[in-house]
Amino acid sequence: MKLARFTEKVGLSETGAMDEKVRERKRRGLEVFNFGVGQPDFPTPKDICEAGIQAIRDGKTRYTSPTGILELREAVAARLKKEQGLEYTASQILVSSGAKHAIHNLLAAVVSPDEDVILPAPAWVSYPSMVRLVGGNPVIAPTRLEDGFKLTPEALRKAITPRSVGIILNTPGNPTGAVYSETELAALVPVLRESGLWVITDEIYDRILFDGRRHRSLAAIAPDLRERIAIVNGVSKSFAMTGWRIGYAAGPSDWIRMAGAIQSHQAGNPCSISQEATLHALQGAGESVETMRAAFQKRRDLVMEMLAGLEGCDLFRPEGTFYLLPRIAAYLGERKNGPTLASDPDFVAWLFDSTGVATVAGSAFQAQGHVRISFAASEETIRAGLGRMRRAMEELGPAR
């Protein structure tokens, strides 16, 4: 069977592929320490689950509006008003089957064939493929660990091409844990203003912040750009609702209207039961969210402690999310004794096969020479798993 040409550039998500390897290893009865999956290990809070169960009892199991139930769209607008001072009407909100679905629909509405979309890198694994799926070209704007993995105005200017139409900005960021301050976002505004780029700002980790940081949305900082900014968020990460598959977008009326029209032909509507549970989450699950956030900060500190001082392993201290992206480039190359690891995927495969520690290659995130570690795991798993990782790396040693 002949497949479409674009499929040559689209494969299974690398995080999903590692998760499959973890399941297979477990089926074989082997020990696994899973730091690959970007999923909170906490259960969905009981009150949110009960809201979903009550929705079933109440018969809320039929089609809803393609863009989401009115009450949920109003709740999203209310949250953005309360937390960011942003004014949106329900018609400017789109509820989708996950934040990933919302991003795809937004891209499909504004990207024409062969137009360029800028992606600050390291970048979430799905961004490049989603841009390609709608016919666009992902253009990588690299950042550095030494600069806190933040895009600078100079790097943004350099990435702009004659075909550039937009940028996806992710803060707090996956896979780096970097969080843009208001000052750092404001520094990008003049370039965005001059270039005319639209912006999709992915804020899915906005409640998982450390050391007293506060999330600020670009739309709140640059009100004159609001007509070309779309905010994406959801409940998967902060509310431990990954399987409920609810995300949402807020933005200009015409952009949201077209994204909603596209969604109406793709999915019909997001799951009705999940929407009711999400409505409850947004209206009153703050205590559960803070409990999880505090636990992630404690785990962040533990992960940093476990890997501190490891020769050839450079660390950036995460400011949010539940990811660490250490640079392990010093371990790549030929060595007289031990395995030759030519790339970060080789490093990840060696680590998994020899220790059962699952990570994800940095190259999946446009970050060659790094690996991503998800610390959405118990402290016991972190101590045991990263202890094994450290011992294996110390025994292997940097390549000479």
Stockholm file with secondary structure:
# STOCKHOLM 1.0

chainA/1-400         MKLARFTEKVGLSETGAMDEKVRERKRRGLEVFNFGVGQPDFPTPKDICEAGIQAIRDGKTRYTSPTGILELREAVAARLKKEQGLEYTASQILVSSGAKHAIHNLLAAVVSPDEDVILPAPAWVSYPSMVRLVGGNPVIAPTRLEDGFKLTPEALRKAITPRSVGIILNTPGNPTGAVYSETELAALVPVLRESGLWVITDEIYDRILFDGRRHRSLAAIAPDLRERIAIVNGVSKSFAMTGWRIGYAAGPSDWIRMAGAIQSHQAGNPCSISQEATLHALQGAGESVETMRAAFQKRRDLVMEMLAGLEGCDLFRPEGTFYLLPRIAAYLGERKNGPTLASDPDFVAWLFDSTGVATVAGSAFQAQGHVRISFAASEETIRAGLGRMRRAMEELGPAR
#=GR chainA/1-400 SS CCCCGGGGGCCCCHHHHHHHHHHHHHHTTCCCEECCCCCCSSCCCHHHHHHHHHHHHTTCCSCCCTTCCHHHHHHHHHHHHHHHCCCCCGGGEEEESSHHHHHHHHHHHHCCTTCEEEEEESCCTHHHHHHHHTTCEEEEEECCGGGTTCCCHHHHHHHCCTTEEEEEEESSCTTTCCCCCHHHHHHHHHHHHHHTCEEEEECTTTTCBCTTCCCCCHHHHCGGGGGGEEEEEESTTTTTCGGGCCEEEECCHHHHHHHHHHHHHHTSSCCHHHHHHHHHHHHHCHHHHHHHHHHHHHHHHHHHHHHTTCTTCBCCCCSBTTEECCBCGGGCBCCSSSCCBCSHHHHHHHHHHHHCEECEEGGGGTCTTBEEEECCSCHHHHHHHHHHHHHHHHHHCCCC
#=GC SS_cons         CCCCGGGGGCCCCHHHHHHHHHHHHHHTTCCCEECCCCCCSSCCCHHHHHHHHHHHHTTCCSCCCTTCCHHHHHHHHHHHHHHHCCCCCGGGEEEESSHHHHHHHHHHHHCCTTCEEEEEESCCTHHHHHHHHTTCEEEEEECCGGGTTCCCHHHHHHHCCTTEEEEEEESSCTTTCCCCCHHHHHHHHHHHHHHTCEEEEECTTTTCBCTTCCCCCHHHHCGGGGGGEEEEEESTTTTTCGGGCCEEEECCHHHHHHHHHHHHHHTSSCCHHHHHHHHHHHHHCHHHHHHHHHHHHHHHHHHHHHHTTCTTCBCCCCSBTTEECCBCGGGCBCCSSSCCBCSHHHHHHHHHHHHCEECEEGGGGTCTTBEEEECCSCHHHHHHHHHHHHHHHHHHCCCC
//
